[in-house]
Amino acid sequence: MRIIDPAALAPWAGRIINIHPSLLPKYPGLHTHRRALEAGDRMHGATVHYVTAELDGGPPIACVEIPVQADDTEQTLADRLLHDEHRLLAATVALIAAGRLAFDGARVLLDGASIAAPLRLGEEMLTVA
């Protein structure tokens, strides 16, 4: 939970990912679950993105959505999302490890082609939206 200096990021450009508990670009920074509840959002989720100098502003790679329930609190929403966050991160890392996912400095590439929207986590794997 640190903002990294752009000079420190430069040698690692396109090689650092982060998972953030919101559907970016909604709610960068802290208290994402509270902010989603306060806004009355019907859906919440998590996003894996490439790290850039802008806080939670790098290009999104993949996301997962869950419905917000009427009785959700910050904690119950966070708890329900956590399992899917883990699955999302593992699926994204698997694509990177397989050499299928890359960042060219401007675009997220899947199998060499730019993705128009973040990949979506389904029941078992990431899919193109």
TIMI-2910 file (N, C-alpha, C, CB; in pm, 1 decimal, decimal comma, always signed):
<rs>
+----------+----------+----------+----------+----------+----------+----------+----------+----------+----------+----------+----------+------+
!      n_x !      n_y !      n_z !     ca_x !     ca_y !     ca_z !      c_x !      c_y !      c_z !     cb_x !     cb_y !     cb_z ! resn !
+----------+----------+----------+----------+----------+----------+----------+----------+----------+----------+----------+----------+------+
!    +83,2 !   -118,0 !     +0,0 !     +0,0 !     +0,0 !     +0,0 !    +87,7 !   +124,4 !     +0,0 !    -94,7 !     -0,2 !   +120,6 !  Met !
!   +171,7 !   +131,9 !   -102,5 !   +262,9 !   +244,1 !   -115,5 !   +254,5 !   +301,7 !   -256,0 !   +406,8 !   +201,4 !    -83,0 !  Arg !
!   +276,7 !   +431,3 !   -265,2 !   +291,6 !   +495,6 !   -394,8 !   +440,0 !   +488,9 !   -427,7 !   +237,1 !   +645,0 !   -394,3 !  Ile !
!   +471,7 !   +435,1 !   -545,1 !   +610,5 !   +413,7 !   -583,5 !   +656,6 !   +529,1 !   -671,4 !   +627,8 !   +278,4 !   -656,8 !  Ile !
!   +774,7 !   +581,6 !   -641,3 !   +832,2 !   +691,3 !   -717,5 !   +849,6 !   +649,8 !   -864,1 !   +967,5 !   +734,8 !   -656,4 !  Asp !
!   +814,1 !   +737,9 !   -957,4 !   +827,6 !   +703,2 !  -1099,8 !   +969,6 !   +660,0 !  -1138,7 !   +786,5 !   +821,6 !  -1185,0 !  Pro !
!  +1070,7 !   +719,5 !  -1079,0 !  +1208,7 !   +680,8 !  -1111,6 !  +1237,0 !   +537,1 !  -1069,2 !  +1308,6 !   +776,0 !  -1043,9 !  Ala !
!  +1177,1 !   +494,3 !   -958,8 !  +1195,5 !   +356,3 !   -912,4 !  +1119,9 !   +258,0 !  -1001,5 !  +1148,7 !   +342,0 !   -766,5 !  Ala !
!  +1011,1 !   +303,1 !  -1059,9 !   +930,2 !   +216,5 !  -1147,5 !   +991,2 !   +197,7 !  -1285,6 !   +791,3 !   +273,9 !  -1162,3 !  Leu !
!  +1063,1 !   +297,3 !  -1333,8 !  +1110,1 !   +298,3 !  -1472,8 !  +1176,7 !   +168,2 !  -1516,9 !  +1206,5 !   +411,0 !  -1491,7 !  Ala !
!  +1271,2 !   +111,5 !  -1440,5 !  +1335,2 !    -12,8 !  -1487,9 !  +1240,4 !   -132,8 !  -1492,8 !  +1452,5 !    -46,5 !  -1398,6 !  Pro !
!  +1127,1 !   -122,0 !  -1427,3 !  +1032,2 !   -233,2 !  -1417,2 !   +905,3 !   -208,5 !  -1497,3 !   +996,5 !   -258,1 !  -1272,4 !  Trp !
!   +905,3 !   -107,7 !  -1581,0 !   +785,6 !    -71,4 !  -1657,7 !   +729,9 !   -192,5 !  -1732,8 !   +817,6 !    +42,2 !  -1756,9 !  Ala !
!   +600,9 !   -214,4 !  -1717,5 !   +534,6 !   -324,5 !  -1785,8 !   +556,3 !   -459,7 !  -1722,6 !   +579,4 !   -329,6 !  -1924,9 !  Gly !
!   +621,1 !   -462,8 !  -1605,2 !   +649,1 !   -591,7 !  -1540,7 !   +597,4 !   -600,1 !  -1397,6 !   +797,2 !   -617,6 !  -1541,3 !  Arg !
!   +523,1 !   -500,2 !  -1353,1 !   +465,4 !   -502,3 !  -1218,9 !   +314,0 !   -493,9 !  -1232,7 !   +520,9 !   -385,0 !  -1130,6 !  Ile !
!   +244,0 !   -583,2 !  -1163,5 !    +98,3 !   -577,4 !  -1160,2 !    +53,1 !   -556,6 !  -1016,5 !    +35,6 !   -706,4 !  -1220,0 !  Ile !
!    -69,1 !   -512,2 !  -1002,7 !   -130,0 !   -489,7 !   -871,8 !   -274,7 !   -536,8 !   -879,2 !   -121,4 !   -338,4 !   -829,1 !  Asn !
!   -325,7 !   -583,6 !   -766,7 !   -468,6 !   -612,4 !   -758,7 !   -529,9 !   -508,4 !   -667,6 !   -496,5 !   -758,0 !   -706,5 !  Ile !
!   -639,5 !   -451,2 !   -713,5 !   -706,0 !   -343,1 !   -640,2 !   -851,9 !   -380,3 !   -618,2 !   -694,5 !   -207,8 !   -716,9 !  His !
!   -902,3 !   -363,2 !   -495,6 !  -1039,5 !   -404,5 !   -465,3 !  -1145,9 !   -303,0 !   -507,8 !  -1052,2 !   -430,1 !   -318,3 !  Pro !
!  -1150,2 !   -275,3 !   -636,1 !  -1260,8 !   -199,7 !   -695,0 !  -1258,3 !   -224,5 !   -844,8 !  -1250,6 !    -45,9 !   -662,3 !  Ser !
!  -1362,9 !   -182,4 !   -909,8 !  -1370,9 !   -193,2 !  -1055,1 !  -1313,8 !    -63,1 !  -1112,7 !  -1519,9 !   -218,6 !  -1104,0 !  Leu !
!  -1181,7 !    -61,2 !  -1123,4 !  -1114,2 !    +59,5 !  -1172,1 !  -1169,0 !    +99,3 !  -1308,3 !   -961,6 !    +37,5 !  -1180,5 !  Leu !
!  -1184,6 !   +227,4 !  -1333,7 !  -1125,9 !   +339,5 !  -1261,7 !  -1205,1 !   +388,4 !  -1141,3 !  -1107,8 !   +451,2 !  -1354,5 !  Pro !
!  -1312,1 !   +319,4 !  -1105,8 !  -1385,6 !   +357,9 !   -985,1 !  -1301,4 !   +332,5 !   -860,9 !  -1518,6 !   +281,0 !   -975,7 !  Lys !
!  -1301,7 !   +425,3 !   -771,7 !  -1246,4 !   +412,0 !   -637,3 !  -1098,5 !   +374,6 !   -629,9 !  -1323,8 !   +311,2 !   -564,2 !  Tyr !
!  -1011,6 !   +452,4 !   -692,1 !   -868,8 !   +429,7 !   -666,5 !   -838,5 !   +465,8 !   -521,6 !   -779,5 !   +513,3 !   -764,3 !  Pro !
!   -730,5 !   +412,6 !   -469,5 !   -692,7 !   +445,4 !   -332,7 !   -759,5 !   +355,3 !   -230,9 !   -726,4 !   +588,5 !   -302,9 !  Gly !
!   -781,1 !   +411,2 !   -112,9 !   -827,6 !   +333,6 !     +2,4 !   -979,8 !   +333,8 !    +18,3 !   -764,5 !   +387,3 !   +128,2 !  Leu !
!  -1027,6 !   +247,9 !   +107,7 !  -1167,9 !   +239,8 !   +151,7 !  -1265,1 !   +214,0 !    +35,8 !  -1207,1 !   +368,8 !   +222,7 !  His !
!  -1225,0 !   +126,1 !    -52,3 !  -1304,4 !   +100,6 !   -172,4 !  -1440,5 !    +38,6 !   -141,8 !  -1228,0 !    +10,1 !   -265,6 !  Thr !
!  -1444,9 !    -52,1 !    -46,1 !  -1572,2 !   -119,0 !    -13,7 !  -1669,1 !    -17,3 !    +45,9 !  -1549,6 !   -237,9 !    +85,7 !  His !
!  -1620,8 !    +65,2 !   +136,3 !  -1704,4 !   +168,9 !   +196,9 !  -1756,2 !   +264,3 !    +88,7 !  -1624,8 !   +247,3 !   +305,1 !  Arg !
!  -1669,6 !   +303,6 !     -0,2 !  -1708,2 !   +398,4 !   -104,4 !  -1813,7 !   +338,5 !   -198,2 !  -1584,9 !   +441,8 !   -184,6 !  Arg !
!  -1800,9 !   +210,9 !   -229,4 !  -1900,4 !   +144,9 !   -314,5 !  -2036,1 !   +139,5 !   -244,1 !  -1853,8 !     +2,2 !   -351,7 !  Ala !
!  -2035,0 !   +107,6 !   -115,7 !  -2160,5 !   +102,6 !    -40,0 !  -2222,8 !   +241,3 !    -28,3 !  -2136,7 !    +43,7 !    +99,9 !  Leu !
!  -2141,3 !   +341,7 !     +2,7 !  -2192,6 !   +478,1 !    +16,3 !  -2251,3 !   +529,7 !   -114,8 !  -2081,7 !   +571,5 !    +63,8 !  Glu !
!  -2195,9 !   +486,7 !   -226,7 !  -2245,0 !   +530,2 !   -357,9 !  -2369,5 !   +453,7 !   -401,7 !  -2135,9 !   +513,6 !   -462,1 !  Ala !
!  -2403,3 !   +346,5 !   -327,8 !  -2519,0 !   +266,1 !   -365,8 !  -2494,5 !   +176,4 !   -485,3 !  -2634,1 !   +355,0 !   -394,7 !  Gly !
!  -2368,0 !   +142,0 !   -509,1 !  -2335,4 !    +55,6 !   -622,4 !  -2405,8 !    -78,8 !   -609,7 !  -2183,8 !    +35,2 !   -632,7 !  Asp !
!  -2451,1 !   -131,4 !   -722,1 !  -2515,1 !   -263,3 !   -724,0 !  -2413,7 !   -373,6 !   -749,5 !  -2624,8 !   -267,9 !   -830,3 !  Arg !
!  -2300,2 !   -335,5 !   -810,7 !  -2191,6 !   -430,1 !   -837,6 !  -2061,1 !   -372,6 !   -781,2 !  -2178,5 !   -458,8 !   -991,7 !  Met !
!  -1977,1 !   -461,2 !   -737,0 !  -1845,6 !   -424,4 !   -684,6 !  -1748,7 !   -528,1 !   -739,7 !  -1843,2 !   -419,3 !   -524,7 !  His !
!  -1621,8 !   -511,2 !   -716,5 !  -1529,9 !   -610,5 !   -767,2 !  -1385,5 !   -574,2 !   -743,6 !  -1552,7 !   -631,3 !   -911,8 !  Gly !
!  -1300,6 !   -638,1 !   -821,1 !  -1156,4 !   -617,7 !   -810,5 !  -1098,2 !   -611,5 !   -950,9 !  -1088,9 !   -731,2 !   -726,9 !  Ala !
!   -986,2 !   -542,1 !   -962,3 !   -918,9 !   -524,2 !  -1090,5 !   -770,4 !   -551,7 !  -1074,1 !   -942,1 !   -381,8 !  -1145,9 !  Thr !
!   -713,8 !   -629,0 !  -1166,2 !   -568,7 !   -642,5 !  -1176,0 !   -526,0 !   -545,6 !  -1284,7 !   -523,5 !   -792,1 !  -1208,1 !  Val !
!   -423,7 !   -465,5 !  -1254,7 !   -376,9 !   -366,6 !  -1351,4 !   -225,2 !   -359,8 !  -1350,2 !   -436,9 !   -228,3 !  -1321,5 !  His !
!   -169,7 !   -309,1 !  -1460,0 !    -26,7 !   -282,2 !  -1463,7 !     +0,6 !   -159,0 !  -1379,3 !    +24,0 !   -262,6 !  -1609,7 !  Tyr !
!   +110,1 !   -160,8 !  -1306,5 !   +146,6 !    -49,7 !  -1219,7 !   +216,3 !    +57,7 !  -1302,1 !   +237,3 !    -97,5 !  -1103,7 !  Val !
!   +168,1 !   +180,5 !  -1285,0 !   +231,0 !   +298,2 !  -1343,2 !   +249,4 !   +398,8 !  -1229,7 !   +144,9 !   +358,5 !  -1461,8 !  Thr !
!   +304,5 !   +514,6 !  -1261,7 !   +329,3 !   +616,0 !  -1158,9 !   +199,7 !   +672,9 !  -1101,5 !   +413,6 !   +728,6 !  -1216,3 !  Ala !
!    +89,6 !   +662,9 !  -1174,8 !    -38,1 !   +713,6 !  -1126,1 !   -103,0 !   +611,1 !  -1032,4 !   -132,2 !   +746,4 !  -1244,5 !  Glu !
!   -146,0 !   +655,6 !   -916,1 !   -206,8 !   +566,9 !   -816,1 !   -324,7 !   +491,7 !   -875,8 !   -252,3 !   +647,0 !   -692,8 !  Leu !
!   -315,0 !   +358,8 !   -880,9 !   -420,3 !   +271,5 !   -934,0 !   -467,3 !   +316,1 !  -1072,3 !   -538,7 !   +268,0 !   -838,1 !  Asp !
!   -375,8 !   +377,0 !  -1148,9 !   -412,4 !   +432,5 !  -1277,5 !   -358,4 !   +358,1 !  -1397,5 !   -367,7 !   +570,2 !  -1284,0 !  Gly !
!   -282,5 !   +251,9 !  -1373,6 !   -228,5 !   +175,8 !  -1486,0 !   -338,1 !   +102,9 !  -1560,2 !   -123,7 !    +76,7 !  -1438,2 !  Gly !
!   -308,8 !    +59,3 !  -1681,3 !   -411,5 !     -5,3 !  -1762,2 !   -463,8 !   -133,6 !  -1698,6 !   -357,0 !    -35,4 !  -1899,7 !  Pro !
!   -595,9 !   -146,2 !  -1692,5 !   -654,7 !   -267,6 !  -1635,9 !   -631,1 !   -388,3 !  -1725,3 !   -804,0 !   -248,5 !  -1613,5 !  Pro !
!   -601,7 !   -500,6 !  -1660,7 !   -579,8 !   -626,6 !  -1731,2 !   -704,6 !   -713,5 !  -1722,5 !   -457,8 !   -701,4 !  -1673,1 !  Ile !
!   -754,4 !   -729,2 !  -1600,1 !   -865,0 !   -822,6 !  -1577,0 !   -944,3 !   -778,6 !  -1455,1 !   -812,7 !   -967,4 !  -1558,4 !  Ala !
!  -1069,0 !   -822,3 !  -1448,9 !  -1152,1 !   -786,2 !  -1334,7 !  -1250,6 !   -898,5 !  -1303,7 !  -1227,4 !   -654,6 !  -1361,8 !  Cys !
!  -1305,4 !   -887,8 !  -1184,5 !  -1411,7 !   -978,3 !  -1142,3 !  -1517,7 !   -892,9 !  -1072,3 !  -1356,8 !  -1093,3 !  -1047,4 !  Val !
!  -1644,2 !   -925,7 !  -1094,8 !  -1754,6 !   -851,3 !  -1034,6 !  -1835,3 !   -942,4 !   -943,0 !  -1845,2 !   -790,3 !  -1143,4 !  Glu !
!  -1885,4 !   -882,1 !   -835,8 !  -1979,1 !   -951,0 !   -748,1 !  -2093,6 !   -854,5 !   -718,0 !  -1908,9 !  -1000,2 !   -615,8 !  Ile !
!  -2213,1 !   -907,1 !   -694,3 !  -2324,5 !   -818,0 !   -659,6 !  -2310,0 !   -767,1 !   -516,6 !  -2459,5 !   -890,6 !   -676,8 !  Pro !
!  -2352,1 !   -643,5 !   -496,8 !  -2359,9 !   -587,9 !   -361,6 !  -2495,4 !   -629,1 !   -306,1 !  -2341,5 !   -429,7 !   -360,5 !  Val !
!  -2494,4 !   -688,3 !   -188,5 !  -2619,0 !   -732,7 !   -126,7 !  -2673,0 !   -623,8 !    -34,3 !  -2597,5 !   -864,5 !    -48,4 !  Gln !
!  -2803,7 !   -623,0 !    -16,4 !  -2870,1 !   -518,7 !    +61,8 !  -2816,3 !   -508,7 !   +204,3 !  -3018,9 !   -544,5 !    +65,8 !  Ala !
!  -2775,7 !   -622,3 !   +261,5 !  -2728,9 !   -621,5 !   +400,1 !  -2576,5 !   -616,3 !   +411,9 !  -2780,5 !   -743,8 !   +471,8 !  Asp !
!  -2506,8 !   -589,3 !   +301,5 !  -2360,1 !   -585,0 !   +306,5 !  -2309,8 !   -471,9 !   +394,9 !  -2302,9 !   -569,4 !   +166,0 !  Asp !
!  -2202,2 !   -501,0 !   +463,9 !  -2122,4 !   -401,4 !   +534,3 !  -1987,5 !   -397,5 !   +463,0 !  -2107,0 !   -435,6 !   +689,4 !  Thr !
!  -1904,3 !   -303,7 !   +502,7 !  -1769,5 !   -301,2 !   +445,9 !  -1702,3 !   -437,2 !   +459,8 !  -1684,5 !   -193,3 !   +513,9 !  Glu !
!  -1714,1 !   -495,6 !   +577,2 !  -1645,5 !   -621,3 !   +604,8 !  -1705,1 !   -738,5 !   +528,7 !  -1648,9 !   -650,3 !   +752,0 !  Gln !
!  -1836,3 !   -748,1 !   +522,9 !  -1894,4 !   -861,8 !   +450,9 !  -1866,2 !   -852,3 !   +301,4 !  -2045,8 !   -869,1 !   +475,4 !  Thr !
!  -1867,6 !   -730,8 !   +248,9 !  -1837,0 !   -712,0 !   +107,3 !  -1691,3 !   -749,3 !    +79,9 !  -1864,6 !   -565,8 !    +64,2 !  Leu !
!  -1601,6 !   -703,4 !   +165,7 !  -1459,4 !   -737,4 !   +150,7 !  -1438,0 !   -888,2 !   +161,7 !  -1375,0 !   -664,3 !   +257,0 !  Ala !
!  -1503,5 !   -949,7 !   +257,8 !  -1487,8 !  -1094,5 !   +278,1 !  -1538,5 !  -1173,4 !   +157,7 !  -1562,5 !  -1139,2 !   +404,8 !  Asp !
!  -1653,7 !  -1133,5 !   +101,8 !  -1709,1 !  -1205,1 !    -13,5 !  -1622,5 !  -1187,7 !   -137,6 !  -1850,9 !  -1157,0 !    -42,4 !  Arg !
!  -1558,5 !  -1072,7 !   -151,2 !  -1476,2 !  -1045,5 !   -268,3 !  -1339,8 !  -1114,4 !   -261,6 !  -1457,4 !   -896,6 !   -283,8 !  Leu !
!  -1286,8 !  -1135,6 !   -143,7 !  -1149,1 !  -1183,2 !   -127,2 !  -1120,6 !  -1313,1 !   -203,5 !  -1119,8 !  -1204,1 !    +19,7 !  Leu !
!  -1209,4 !  -1410,4 !   -196,9 !  -1188,2 !  -1536,9 !   -267,7 !  -1172,2 !  -1513,4 !   -418,1 !  -1305,3 !  -1633,5 !   -241,3 !  His !
!  -1258,6 !  -1428,8 !   -474,0 !  -1250,5 !  -1399,6 !   -616,9 !  -1126,7 !  -1316,9 !   -650,5 !  -1376,0 !  -1326,2 !   -662,6 !  Asp !
!  -1083,6 !  -1231,1 !   -559,6 !   -958,8 !  -1156,4 !   -581,2 !   -842,5 !  -1253,7 !   -597,7 !   -931,3 !  -1058,7 !   -463,2 !  Glu !
!   -835,7 !  -1354,6 !   -512,8 !   -727,8 !  -1453,3 !   -521,2 !   -733,1 !  -1528,5 !   -653,6 !   -736,1 !  -1552,2 !   -404,1 !  His !
!   -851,4 !  -1570,6 !   -694,4 !   -867,0 !  -1640,9 !   -822,1 !   -827,1 !  -1552,4 !   -939,2 !  -1011,4 !  -1688,3 !   -839,7 !  Arg !
!   -866,9 !  -1425,2 !   -932,9 !   -836,5 !  -1330,3 !  -1039,4 !   -685,5 !  -1310,1 !  -1052,8 !   -906,0 !  -1196,1 !  -1012,7 !  Leu !
!   -618,4 !  -1290,6 !   -942,1 !   -473,5 !  -1269,5 !   -946,5 !   -402,5 !  -1393,5 !  -1000,0 !   -420,0 !  -1233,8 !   -806,6 !  Leu !
!   -441,1 !  -1510,3 !   -953,6 !   -377,8 !  -1634,2 !   -999,9 !   -399,6 !  -1654,7 !  -1149,9 !   -432,8 !  -1754,7 !   -921,9 !  Ala !
!   -519,5 !  -1628,9 !  -1199,0 !   -547,9 !  -1646,3 !  -1341,3 !   -468,3 !  -1547,5 !  -1426,1 !   -697,6 !  -1629,6 !  -1367,9 !  Ala !
!   -453,1 !  -1425,5 !  -1376,4 !   -376,5 !  -1324,4 !  -1449,3 !   -229,0 !  -1361,9 !  -1453,5 !   -394,4 !  -1185,9 !  -1384,9 !  Thr !
!   -174,0 !  -1402,9 !  -1340,1 !    -33,4 !  -1443,7 !  -1335,1 !     -9,9 !  -1564,1 !  -1426,5 !     +8,5 !  -1477,3 !  -1189,8 !  Val !
!   -105,1 !  -1655,2 !  -1434,2 !    -90,7 !  -1771,7 !  -1522,2 !    -78,6 !  -1727,9 !  -1668,4 !   -210,8 !  -1867,6 !  -1505,1 !  Ala !
!   -155,9 !  -1628,2 !  -1709,5 !   -145,6 !  -1578,3 !  -1846,9 !    -10,4 !  -1511,6 !  -1872,0 !   -259,0 !  -1479,3 !  -1876,2 !  Leu !
!    +37,9 !  -1438,2 !  -1773,4 !   +168,9 !  -1374,9 !  -1786,8 !   +277,6 !  -1481,4 !  -1795,3 !   +196,0 !  -1279,4 !  -1668,4 !  Ile !
!   +271,1 !  -1579,2 !  -1706,8 !   +371,8 !  -1686,2 !  -1704,2 !   +372,2 !  -1766,6 !  -1834,2 !   +346,5 !  -1779,9 !  -1585,4 !  Ala !
!   +256,2 !  -1778,4 !  -1896,8 !   +246,2 !  -1852,1 !  -2023,2 !   +291,2 !  -1767,6 !  -2142,5 !   +102,6 !  -1899,6 !  -2045,0 !  Ala !
!   +327,5 !  -1641,9 !  -2116,6 !   +372,0 !  -1554,4 !  -2223,8 !   +259,7 !  -1500,6 !  -2310,2 !   +468,5 !  -1626,4 !  -2309,3 !  Gly !
!   +136,4 !  -1510,7 !  -2262,1 !    +21,0 !  -1468,4 !  -2341,8 !    -19,4 !  -1323,2 !  -2317,7 !    -96,2 !  -1558,0 !  -2312,4 !  Arg !
!    +24,7 !  -1266,4 !  -2205,7 !    -18,5 !  -1132,5 !  -2165,5 !   +102,6 !  -1042,0 !  -2157,0 !    -93,9 !  -1136,0 !  -2029,9 !  Leu !
!    +88,7 !   -919,2 !  -2209,7 !   +199,4 !   -823,8 !  -2206,7 !   +144,6 !   -681,6 !  -2203,8 !   +292,6 !   -843,7 !  -2328,9 !  Ala !
!   +233,4 !   -589,0 !  -2175,0 !   +202,1 !   -446,1 !  -2175,5 !   +307,5 !   -378,1 !  -2260,6 !   +197,9 !   -385,9 !  -2029,6 !  Phe !
!   +263,7 !   -306,7 !  -2363,3 !   +360,2 !   -244,6 !  -2455,0 !   +390,6 !    -99,2 !  -2420,2 !   +308,3 !   -252,2 !  -2596,5 !  Asp !
!   +349,4 !    -56,1 !  -2302,3 !   +369,9 !    +81,7 !  -2260,7 !   +246,1 !   +167,0 !  -2278,9 !   +483,9 !   +141,6 !  -2336,7 !  Gly !
!   +155,3 !   +120,2 !  -2360,1 !    +30,7 !   +192,6 !  -2383,4 !    -91,1 !   +101,4 !  -2378,3 !    +36,1 !   +262,8 !  -2517,1 !  Ala !
!    -72,5 !    -25,3 !  -2420,0 !   -186,5 !   -116,1 !  -2432,3 !   -156,5 !   -250,4 !  -2366,3 !   -222,9 !   -136,8 !  -2580,1 !  Arg !
!   -263,1 !   -313,2 !  -2316,8 !   -253,7 !   -450,4 !  -2268,4 !   -275,0 !   -541,2 !  -2388,2 !   -358,4 !   -479,8 !  -2154,1 !  Val !
!   -184,7 !   -636,7 !  -2404,9 !   -190,6 !   -727,8 !  -2518,9 !   -216,4 !   -869,9 !  -2471,2 !    -60,3 !   -721,5 !  -2600,4 !  Leu !
!   -308,9 !   -937,4 !  -2534,7 !   -335,3 !  -1078,6 !  -2511,9 !   -305,3 !  -1149,9 !  -2642,6 !   -483,5 !  -1104,2 !  -2464,0 !  Leu !
!   -211,5 !  -1241,5 !  -2638,8 !   -168,6 !  -1313,7 !  -2758,7 !   -130,7 !  -1216,3 !  -2870,9 !   -280,0 !  -1409,0 !  -2806,4 !  Asp !
!    -70,1 !  -1104,5 !  -2833,0 !    -20,7 !  -1006,6 !  -2929,0 !   -121,6 !   -903,4 !  -2976,4 !    +31,1 !  -1076,8 !  -3045,2 !  Gly !
!   -247,1 !   -918,9 !  -2939,3 !   -352,2 !   -825,9 !  -2982,5 !   -399,9 !   -742,1 !  -2863,8 !   -471,5 !   -903,0 !  -3045,7 !  Ala !
!   -424,5 !   -616,3 !  -2889,1 !   -473,2 !   -525,2 !  -2786,2 !   -612,6 !   -567,6 !  -2739,1 !   -476,0 !   -380,4 !  -2839,1 !  Ser !
!   -634,5 !   -562,8 !  -2607,3 !   -768,2 !   -592,8 !  -2555,1 !   -846,8 !   -462,1 !  -2545,1 !   -760,1 !   -664,3 !  -2415,2 !  Ile !
!   -973,4 !   -465,8 !  -2582,0 !  -1057,6 !   -346,5 !  -2580,1 !  -1112,2 !   -317,6 !  -2440,8 !  -1172,4 !   -362,1 !  -2678,2 !  Ala !
!  -1121,7 !   -420,2 !  -2359,1 !  -1176,1 !   -407,8 !  -2223,4 !  -1103,4 !   -509,6 !  -2136,3 !  -1333,0 !   -430,8 !  -2220,5 !  Ala !
!  -1105,5 !   -488,5 !  -2004,7 !  -1039,8 !   -586,6 !  -1917,9 !  -1098,2 !   -726,6 !  -1937,1 !  -1052,6 !   -544,4 !  -1771,3 !  Pro !
!  -1012,5 !   -826,3 !  -1926,3 !  -1058,7 !   -964,9 !  -1926,5 !  -1149,4 !   -983,6 !  -1805,6 !   -938,3 !  -1066,2 !  -1923,9 !  Leu !
!  -1241,0 !  -1076,5 !  -1814,5 !  -1336,2 !  -1102,3 !  -1705,6 !  -1313,1 !  -1240,6 !  -1647,5 !  -1481,9 !  -1089,0 !  -1755,3 !  Arg !
!  -1317,9 !  -1248,9 !  -1516,5 !  -1304,5 !  -1378,6 !  -1451,0 !  -1440,1 !  -1446,0 !  -1448,0 !  -1247,1 !  -1363,9 !  -1307,7 !  Leu !
!  -1447,0 !  -1563,4 !  -1508,7 !  -1568,3 !  -1642,2 !  -1507,8 !  -1557,0 !  -1748,1 !  -1400,6 !  -1594,7 !  -1705,6 !  -1645,4 !  Gly !
!  -1626,3 !  -1856,1 !  -1418,6 !  -1624,9 !  -1964,4 !  -1319,7 !  -1486,1 !  -2022,7 !  -1300,8 !  -1720,9 !  -2074,3 !  -1361,0 !  Glu !
!  -1412,1 !  -2040,5 !  -1408,7 !  -1283,1 !  -2107,7 !  -1396,1 !  -1167,1 !  -2031,7 !  -1457,0 !  -1290,9 !  -2241,1 !  -1458,5 !  Glu !
!  -1192,7 !  -1936,1 !  -1546,0 !  -1081,5 !  -1873,8 !  -1616,4 !  -1114,6 !  -1733,1 !  -1660,4 !  -1042,1 !  -1956,5 !  -1735,8 !  Met !
!  -1013,3 !  -1664,3 !  -1710,6 !  -1033,3 !  -1531,6 !  -1766,3 !  -1085,5 !  -1543,3 !  -1908,5 !   -902,7 !  -1450,3 !  -1762,7 !  Leu !
!  -1178,0 !  -1455,8 !  -1944,4 !  -1233,7 !  -1455,3 !  -2077,4 !  -1227,5 !  -1314,3 !  -2134,4 !  -1377,7 !  -1507,9 !  -2076,3 !  Thr !
!  -1224,7 !  -1304,8 !  -2264,6 !  -1227,4 !  -1174,8 !  -2330,6 !  -1370,4 !  -1126,8 !  -2328,1 !  -1171,9 !  -1181,9 !  -2476,9 !  Val !
!  -1388,0 !  -1001,3 !  -2286,9 !  -1524,3 !   -943,9 !  -2276,9 !  -1582,9 !   -915,8 !  -2412,8 !  -1522,9 !   -815,1 !  -2195,2 !  Ala !
+----------+----------+----------+----------+----------+----------+----------+----------+----------+----------+----------+----------+------+
</rs>
